[in-house]
Amino acid sequence: MKAKLSVLVAALFLVSAVALLAEKDRPHEGKVIRIDQDAKMLELQTRTVQRFGVERFASTEIDVIGPQALRLLLQAQRGEKPPADAPPEEHRVRMRV
């Protein structure tokens, strides 16, 4: 149950973050239009966590949201709140595609 809730909260956080980052001159860029494939992957991930009984996720250097989302989830589970005056975290990533 806790794993399913954590995955759901992380997904909602990701969808919200992507929508907020969308540029105004490109109304659909960066916004999630369809989340069917995400919902399927989250369901598969939830079943995998239930099967093995533990969450063990990995991040790469281009995962700029995952580690912060996990930190916030763990803080919330412990009943902690981030300081109100905490500076926003900024990450710059350079990718060759």
Buried (B, 14 or more C-beta within 10 A) or exposed (E): EEBBEBBEBBBEBBBEBBEEEBEEEEEEEEEBEEEEEEEEEBEEBBEEBEEEEEBEEEEEEEBBBBEBBBEBBEEEEEEEEEEEEEEEEEEEEEEEE
